[in-house]
Amino acid sequence: MELGSITARAARYWPHQIALIDSRHRTTFLQLEQRANQLTRALQAAQVAAGDRVAIQAWNRTELVETEVACYKGGFIKVPLNARLSLDETLHMLKDSGAKVLVAGAEHALAVLSRKAEVPALERVVNIDQDYEAWIGSQPITATQTQTHGDDVAVLHYTSGSSGVLKAAMQTYGNREAMLRKF
């Protein structure tokens, strides 16, 4: 099972059923598939390759799921950042993870941009509230899927654990697929 193909299957069987709801959007499975494809292609056009890190930070919204699916489709490593983090914590995780791109809500994007020089690997900050629609809208909606393997890293989950120092716990594509099968 390829994680990036799960939405394609749902779009084929239930294209008009609602997949995501937030206070601004209602997204069908077909729309989720198409928008994730567009985001994957936008990331690839920005020179993000399989194995590169893509960070996500925003309050709950449909674009968080679109970004997660795009990461699976492109073989990118997702770096989810809690929306409640301080700017210093966010910058630490961005530096530590080597994230090339941050997809973020306006308040998080603007805060990171104010200190972007501190994160040399970060090549692009996509403000969901300003840049996102135009950025993905220029890309085709057709499917794209990068081959991943079970032992490839899929997600870097940051945790303070018992030490209080933020560190990344790696989760592989195989881990994610096993979790999904259990759901």
Residue frames relative to the residue before (quaternion, step in Angstrom):
aa qw qx qy qz dx dy dz
M 1.0000 0.0000 0.0000 0.0000 0.00 0.00 0.00
E 0.2182 -0.7443 0.6184 0.1264 3.59 -0.91 0.94
L 0.4773 -0.6932 0.4544 0.2919 3.60 -0.69 1.04
G 0.6694 0.5250 -0.3045 0.4285 3.58 0.99 -0.80
S 0.6645 0.5085 -0.3124 0.4497 3.59 1.19 -0.31
I 0.4667 0.7050 -0.4382 0.3052 3.59 1.23 -0.20
T 0.6828 0.4645 -0.3036 0.4752 3.60 0.91 -0.82
A 0.5890 0.5591 -0.3765 0.4458 3.60 1.10 -0.59
R 0.6442 0.5123 -0.3133 0.4736 3.58 1.00 -0.82
A 0.6641 0.4940 -0.3029 0.4724 3.59 0.91 -0.91
A 0.6467 0.5169 -0.3206 0.4602 3.60 1.01 -0.77
R 0.6388 0.5236 -0.3201 0.4641 3.57 1.10 -0.67
Y 0.7538 0.4008 -0.2119 0.4757 3.60 0.91 -0.92
W 0.8174 0.1157 -0.0207 0.5640 3.60 0.97 -0.81
P 0.0181 -0.8717 0.4887 0.0304 3.61 0.82 0.96
H 0.7845 0.3489 -0.1749 0.4819 3.60 0.95 -0.80
Q 0.4806 0.6409 -0.4497 0.3951 3.57 1.27 0.18
I 0.5128 -0.6484 0.4694 0.3101 3.56 -1.06 0.76
A 0.2064 -0.7809 0.5833 0.0853 3.56 -0.86 1.06
L 0.8130 0.0829 0.0159 0.5761 3.58 0.99 -0.89
I 0.0216 -0.7696 0.6380 0.0140 3.54 -1.13 0.71
D 0.0921 0.7366 -0.6699 0.0131 3.52 -1.10 0.76
S 0.7471 -0.4166 0.2575 0.4494 3.58 -1.24 -0.03
R 0.7435 0.3932 -0.2191 0.4945 3.62 1.20 -0.33
H 0.8218 0.2118 -0.0550 0.5261 3.58 1.05 -0.74
R 0.1276 -0.6864 0.7044 0.1282 3.45 -1.45 0.41
T 0.0713 -0.8270 0.5570 -0.0277 3.56 -0.50 1.23
T 0.3270 -0.7364 0.5595 0.1942 3.57 -0.83 1.02
F 0.6681 -0.4789 0.3713 0.4317 3.56 -1.29 0.21
L 0.6363 0.5175 -0.3330 0.4651 3.61 1.01 -0.76
Q 0.6615 0.4933 -0.3109 0.4717 3.60 0.91 -0.84
L 0.6239 0.5319 -0.3410 0.4600 3.60 0.98 -0.79
E 0.6535 0.5108 -0.3102 0.4646 3.58 0.89 -0.91
Q 0.6972 0.4773 -0.2825 0.4542 3.58 0.81 -0.98
R 0.6818 0.4824 -0.2923 0.4659 3.60 0.90 -0.90
A 0.6269 0.5116 -0.3379 0.4806 3.62 1.05 -0.68
N 0.6198 0.5262 -0.3395 0.4730 3.60 1.04 -0.74
Q 0.6608 0.5040 -0.3087 0.4627 3.58 0.92 -0.90
L 0.6642 0.4942 -0.3091 0.4680 3.59 0.93 -0.84
T 0.6118 0.5393 -0.3494 0.4613 3.60 0.99 -0.77
R 0.6879 0.4776 -0.2772 0.4711 3.56 0.88 -0.95
A 0.6226 0.5275 -0.3444 0.4642 3.62 1.03 -0.71
L 0.6482 0.5047 -0.3114 0.4776 3.58 0.99 -0.83
Q 0.6544 0.5025 -0.3135 0.4701 3.58 0.93 -0.85
A 0.6429 0.5149 -0.3176 0.4698 3.60 1.02 -0.79
A 0.6684 0.4601 -0.2825 0.5117 3.59 1.22 -0.52
Q 0.5520 -0.6587 0.3559 0.3671 3.58 1.28 0.44
V 0.3902 0.6569 -0.5296 0.3684 3.58 1.07 0.73
A 0.1283 -0.8137 0.5665 0.0214 3.56 -0.68 1.15
A 0.6841 -0.4379 0.3677 0.4529 3.55 -1.29 0.27
G 0.7690 0.3118 -0.2618 0.4929 3.56 -0.93 0.98
D 0.5701 0.5592 -0.3914 0.4572 3.60 1.25 -0.22
R 0.4574 -0.7009 0.4878 0.2481 3.54 -1.19 0.64
V 0.0864 -0.7555 0.6490 0.0237 3.54 -1.08 0.93
A 0.2001 -0.7943 0.5668 0.0881 3.57 -0.55 1.20
I 0.1481 -0.7629 0.6268 0.0556 3.53 -1.23 0.70
Q 0.1561 0.7792 -0.5988 0.0996 3.57 -0.89 0.92
A 0.3585 0.6922 -0.5564 0.2877 3.54 -0.60 1.19
W 0.5581 -0.5322 0.4953 0.4000 3.51 -1.32 0.20
N 0.7168 -0.4650 0.2818 0.4365 3.61 -1.16 0.45
R 0.2671 0.7266 -0.5906 0.2278 3.52 -0.82 1.14
T 0.6767 -0.5374 0.3265 0.3830 3.56 -1.19 0.55
E 0.6081 0.5879 -0.3559 0.3974 3.60 1.05 -0.67
L 0.5486 0.5969 -0.4017 0.4259 3.61 1.16 -0.40
V 0.6840 0.4608 -0.2801 0.4913 3.58 0.94 -0.89
E 0.6112 0.5436 -0.3524 0.4546 3.60 0.99 -0.77
T 0.6687 0.4968 -0.2984 0.4658 3.58 0.96 -0.86
E 0.6327 0.5221 -0.3397 0.4600 3.59 0.96 -0.79
V 0.6695 0.4865 -0.3052 0.4711 3.60 0.86 -0.92
A 0.6355 0.5270 -0.3298 0.4578 3.60 0.98 -0.82
C 0.6200 0.5343 -0.3451 0.4594 3.59 1.02 -0.73
Y 0.6552 0.4978 -0.3114 0.4753 3.59 0.95 -0.83
K 0.6666 0.5133 -0.3056 0.4457 3.59 0.93 -0.88
G 0.7575 0.3909 -0.2039 0.4814 3.57 1.00 -0.82
G 0.4482 -0.6870 0.4565 0.3447 3.57 1.25 -0.19
F 0.3870 0.7148 -0.4851 0.3225 3.57 1.21 0.51
I 0.4207 -0.6681 0.5423 0.2874 3.56 -1.24 0.38
K 0.3096 -0.7649 0.5438 0.1530 3.54 -0.64 1.19
V 0.0873 -0.7659 0.6360 0.0353 3.55 -1.01 0.92
P 0.1145 -0.8168 0.5626 0.0562 3.62 0.00 1.25
L 0.1189 -0.7867 0.6047 0.0363 3.56 -0.84 1.03
N 0.4737 -0.6864 0.4785 0.2749 3.55 -0.77 1.07
A 0.4934 -0.6824 0.4617 0.2789 3.57 -0.91 0.93
R 0.6592 0.5217 -0.3060 0.4468 3.60 1.21 -0.38
L 0.4471 0.7087 -0.4496 0.3093 3.61 1.22 -0.06
S 0.4887 -0.5996 0.5291 0.3488 3.54 -1.23 0.45
L 0.6454 -0.5116 0.3841 0.4174 3.57 -1.23 0.34
D 0.6333 0.5292 -0.3392 0.4515 3.62 0.95 -0.75
E 0.6489 0.5000 -0.3163 0.4784 3.60 0.97 -0.81
T 0.6388 0.5278 -0.3189 0.4601 3.57 0.97 -0.87
L 0.6746 0.4897 -0.2973 0.4655 3.58 0.85 -0.95
H 0.6119 0.5427 -0.3493 0.4573 3.60 1.03 -0.76
M 0.6986 0.4700 -0.2810 0.4605 3.61 0.82 -0.96
L 0.6259 0.5265 -0.3425 0.4623 3.58 1.02 -0.74
K 0.6657 0.4869 -0.2969 0.4813 3.60 0.95 -0.88
D 0.6856 0.5057 -0.2884 0.4370 3.58 0.81 -1.04
S 0.7136 0.4551 -0.2582 0.4659 3.59 0.94 -0.86
G 0.3509 -0.7341 0.5045 0.2889 3.59 1.12 -0.58
A 0.1950 0.8158 -0.5227 0.1526 3.59 1.15 0.58
K 0.3246 -0.7432 0.5571 0.1788 3.57 -0.96 0.94
V 0.7896 0.1505 -0.0397 0.5935 3.55 1.12 -0.77
L 0.1209 -0.7380 0.6575 0.0920 3.52 -1.21 0.69
V 0.1330 -0.7365 0.6596 0.0689 3.55 -0.87 1.03
A 0.1365 0.8333 -0.5084 0.1689 3.57 -0.40 1.22
G 0.5631 -0.5521 0.4941 0.3659 3.49 -1.32 0.43
A 0.7332 -0.4766 0.2646 0.4064 3.56 -1.23 0.51
E 0.7004 0.4766 -0.3087 0.4325 3.61 0.70 -0.97
H 0.6725 0.4792 -0.2962 0.4799 3.58 1.00 -0.77
A 0.6426 0.5283 -0.3235 0.4509 3.59 0.95 -0.88
L 0.6877 0.4849 -0.2913 0.4550 3.58 0.83 -0.95
A 0.6337 0.5256 -0.3323 0.4601 3.59 1.00 -0.77
V 0.6752 0.4770 -0.2993 0.4764 3.61 0.87 -0.92
L 0.6385 0.5335 -0.3359 0.4415 3.60 0.93 -0.80
S 0.6236 0.5589 -0.3427 0.4259 3.59 1.07 -0.68
R 0.7849 0.2166 -0.1190 0.5682 3.61 1.23 -0.44
K 0.2076 0.8361 -0.4860 0.1475 3.57 1.24 0.50
A 0.5791 0.6049 -0.3747 0.3979 3.60 1.07 -0.63
E 0.6294 0.5512 -0.3274 0.4392 3.59 1.19 -0.46
V 0.7193 0.3604 -0.2119 0.5548 3.59 1.30 -0.23
P 0.1902 -0.8568 0.4665 0.1097 3.60 0.36 1.22
A 0.6731 0.5063 -0.3120 0.4396 3.63 0.99 -0.71
L 0.5892 0.5984 -0.3649 0.4020 3.60 1.19 -0.52
E 0.1649 -0.8350 0.5229 0.0470 3.55 -0.34 1.29
R 0.8203 0.0620 0.0027 0.5685 3.58 1.06 -0.64
V 0.1261 -0.7342 0.6623 0.0803 3.52 -1.15 0.80
V 0.1444 -0.7895 0.5942 0.0531 3.56 -0.64 1.17
N 0.2475 -0.7628 0.5872 0.1097 3.55 -0.60 1.21
I 0.4038 -0.7431 0.4799 0.2331 3.58 -0.40 1.23
D 0.7168 0.4692 -0.2564 0.4476 3.58 0.98 -0.81
Q 0.7603 0.3350 -0.2061 0.5169 3.62 1.22 -0.24
D 0.8323 0.3022 -0.1096 0.4516 3.57 0.61 -1.19
Y 0.5591 0.7001 -0.3614 0.2582 3.53 1.07 -0.87
E 0.7082 0.4759 -0.2906 0.4330 3.61 0.65 -1.07
A 0.6711 0.4742 -0.3036 0.4822 3.59 0.91 -0.85
W 0.6453 0.5458 -0.3179 0.4298 3.56 1.01 -0.86
I 0.7467 0.3607 -0.2383 0.5055 3.61 0.78 -0.91
G 0.5939 0.6204 -0.3547 0.3696 3.60 1.11 -0.65
S 0.6453 0.5266 -0.3181 0.4529 3.57 1.19 -0.44
Q 0.6495 0.5286 -0.3009 0.4563 3.60 1.28 -0.12
P 0.5657 -0.6035 0.4340 0.3569 3.61 -1.15 0.54
I 0.4732 -0.6875 0.4890 0.2537 3.56 -1.22 0.62
T 0.4810 0.6972 -0.4243 0.3203 3.57 1.27 -0.14
A 0.6408 -0.5780 0.3696 0.3445 3.52 -1.19 0.72
T 0.0026 0.7448 -0.6673 0.0019 3.48 -1.26 0.67
Q 0.0494 0.8034 -0.5888 0.0737 3.58 -0.94 0.84
T 0.2003 -0.7545 0.6170 0.0995 3.54 -0.81 1.07
Q 0.4767 -0.6722 0.4898 0.2846 3.56 -0.91 0.93
T 0.0436 -0.7737 0.6318 0.0194 3.57 -0.91 0.96
H 0.3104 -0.7262 0.5824 0.1926 3.54 -1.31 0.33
G 0.6837 -0.5389 0.3213 0.3726 3.55 -1.15 0.61
D 0.7384 0.4011 -0.2391 0.4866 3.59 1.05 -0.65
D 0.4422 0.6582 -0.4755 0.3810 3.64 1.25 0.20
V 0.4759 -0.6560 0.5006 0.3043 3.57 -1.02 0.76
A 0.1994 -0.7932 0.5697 0.0803 3.57 -0.90 1.00
V 0.8160 0.0668 0.0344 0.5732 3.58 0.94 -0.91
L 0.1708 -0.7212 0.6587 0.1295 3.53 -1.21 0.70
H 0.1033 -0.7920 0.6015 0.0159 3.58 -0.38 1.28
Y 0.2464 -0.7781 0.5602 0.1419 3.56 -0.69 1.07
T 0.0169 0.7797 -0.6219 0.0701 3.50 -1.02 0.96
S 0.3933 -0.7050 0.5286 0.2624 3.55 -1.12 0.56
G 0.2516 -0.8106 0.4998 0.1726 3.57 1.23 -0.31
S 0.7686 -0.3496 0.2543 0.4715 3.56 -1.09 -0.65
S 0.6483 0.5516 -0.3181 0.4175 3.60 1.19 -0.44
G 0.4211 -0.7016 0.4720 0.3280 3.59 1.14 -0.53
V 0.5993 0.5337 -0.3595 0.4762 3.59 1.29 -0.04
L 0.4427 -0.7085 0.4827 0.2628 3.58 -0.78 1.05
K 0.1152 0.7784 -0.6073 0.1098 3.55 -0.85 1.02
A 0.4830 -0.6915 0.4701 0.2600 3.54 -1.20 0.63
A 0.1776 -0.7197 0.6620 0.1107 3.52 -1.08 0.89
M 0.3009 -0.7843 0.5192 0.1575 3.58 -0.69 1.08
Q 0.0781 -0.7563 0.6480 0.0445 3.52 -1.09 0.81
T 0.3339 -0.7719 0.5133 0.1710 3.56 -0.79 1.04
Y 0.6632 -0.4604 0.3963 0.4372 3.53 -1.34 0.14
G 0.6251 0.5396 -0.3353 0.4536 3.58 1.04 -0.74
N 0.6214 0.5300 -0.3305 0.4731 3.60 1.05 -0.78
R 0.6805 0.4984 -0.2893 0.4525 3.56 0.86 -1.02
E 0.6571 0.5097 -0.3103 0.4607 3.57 0.96 -0.86
A 0.6386 0.5165 -0.3254 0.4686 3.61 0.97 -0.79
M 0.6371 0.5235 -0.3213 0.4656 3.56 0.99 -0.84
L 0.6687 0.5059 -0.3011 0.4542 3.57 0.92 -0.90
R 0.6280 0.5285 -0.3403 0.4588 3.59 0.99 -0.76
K 0.6539 0.5127 -0.3126 0.4603 3.59 1.03 -0.77
F 0.6114 0.5348 -0.3594 0.4593 3.60 1.06 -0.62
